[in-house]
Amino acid sequence: MGKALNSALSKEYDITSVGSKDLNVRNENEVRKIIKSNEPDIVINTVAFLGIDPCEKDPIKAFEMNMMHPMRLAEISNEFGFLLVHFSTDAVFSDIKSDESYDEYSMPNPVNVYGMTKLGGDMMVQEISKKFYLTRISVLFGDNDKNNQFVEKMLYRINSGASEINIADDIIGTPCYSKDVALSIKNLIESDLEYGLYHVVNDGKGSLYDLMSEISDHMETLPVIVNRASHKDFSAIGKKNTNTPLKSSKLKPMRHWKDAVKEYCKSL
Ligand SMILES: NC(=O)c1ccc[n+]([C@@H]2O[C@H](COP(=O)([O-])OP(=O)(O)OC[C@H]3O[C@@H](n4cnc5c(N)ncnc54)[C@H](OP(=O)(O)O)[C@@H]3O)[C@@H](O)[C@H]2O)c1
């Protein structure tokens, strides 16, 4: 997400991007020092400890990075007066029982340590910060140097020679193109919309299988068969979120995720 935000904002904003090489957000002093020396007008926090199983295995790290760090950023934002943009996730919800999608007014109910700690971060930002946009997204895809996201991991496997991939058809979210999300964040910070929670997602919903199938349909040269599987076929420690699509009742809808996939595939 950080990379897409850099691309969307760097022409018009003077940006200082920091990652794990520059500071450890588990250390408040390091966060304070970087903010003090840059005097930002806006801080966008895309740092998180991601993944269901990593968080189950190390809940203290999840708590510190997903809850304590946003809490401190919220406190520091009041002290220094900057606008805080903090990213959150569909994993704050449990599985929706209807055909509907979760909007900003839906009641969170996390089912794993990742979701619980991210919800903790959301609550801290909402309770403490005076100037904030709390922005929830769902399954992310887009230009990425690290191949650490679901789609990019799969593309990496295909490029490394995998001829078939098995993808869960029973994990449903709202695929989000990082480029579209970043442009929407730019619009949000330049708007006079009231501070608060926004779901910043492409339109529609789909399973992980739908997403990879759509990508493979657009990439005729991609020599891979995408097989329908169940999340139960992949061993896991934590309870998985299986049906957590998002929509916004506060922002204009973005283009459908399938149209965004088309553009992404062209760029690949
Ligand atoms: N990815 C998804 O599918 C998804 C879905 C829903 C919500 N979200 C939310 O969206 C946000 C962005 O996710 P993402 O996928 O862009 O995450 P990501 O690719 O894992 O990026 C996380 C960033 O945090 C930095 N970081 C990690 N540990 C750090 C530490 N201890 N100190 C300082 N920086 C540290 C990383 O820096 P380095 O690059 O230098 O390591 C990286 O820039 C998160 O809040 C996440 O919960 C993501």
The ligand as a Gaussian input file, in Angstrom:
#p B3LYP/6-31G(d) Opt

LIG

0 1
 N       -2.485000      -6.740000       2.173000
 C       -3.774000      -6.934000       2.286000
 O       -4.367000      -7.780000       1.574000
 C       -4.557000      -6.123000       3.273000
 C       -5.924000      -6.363000       3.391000
 C       -6.676000      -5.607000       4.299000
 C       -6.056000      -4.624000       5.046000
 N       -4.713000      -4.415000       4.931000
 C       -4.120000      -3.356000       5.775000
 O       -3.487000      -2.412000       4.925000
 C       -2.324000      -1.875000       5.542000
 C       -1.135000      -1.994000       4.609000
 O       -0.896000      -3.352000       4.349000
 P        0.220000      -3.814000       3.294000
 O       -0.310000      -5.031000       2.674000
 O        0.661000      -2.672000       2.461000
 O        1.396000      -4.235000       4.292000
 P        2.901000      -4.632000       3.945000
 O        3.105000      -4.765000       2.492000
 O        3.273000      -5.783000       4.832000
 O        3.677000      -3.344000       4.433000
 C        3.855000      -3.088000       5.797000
 C        4.798000      -1.943000       5.963000
 O        5.135000      -1.879000       7.354000
 C        6.549000      -1.724000       7.501000
 N        6.938000      -2.346000       8.749000
 C        6.762000      -3.620000       9.134000
 N        7.225000      -3.802000      10.386000
 C        7.702000      -2.598000      10.790000
 C        8.300000      -2.130000      11.997000
 N        8.476000      -2.927000      13.059000
 N        8.689000      -0.847000      12.056000
 C        8.524000      -0.029000      11.006000
 N        7.934000      -0.401000       9.839000
 C        7.540000      -1.675000       9.753000
 C        7.123000      -2.427000       6.282000
 O        8.398000      -1.886000       6.021000
 P        9.450000      -2.666000       5.093000
 O        8.850000      -2.740000       3.749000
 O       10.659000      -1.821000       5.162000
 O        9.616000      -4.005000       5.753000
 C        6.102000      -2.055000       5.196000
 O        6.411000      -0.798000       4.663000
 C       -2.191000      -2.609000       6.874000
 O       -2.764000      -1.807000       7.881000
 C       -3.031000      -3.865000       6.708000
 O       -3.556000      -4.308000       7.943000
 C       -3.961000      -5.126000       4.046000

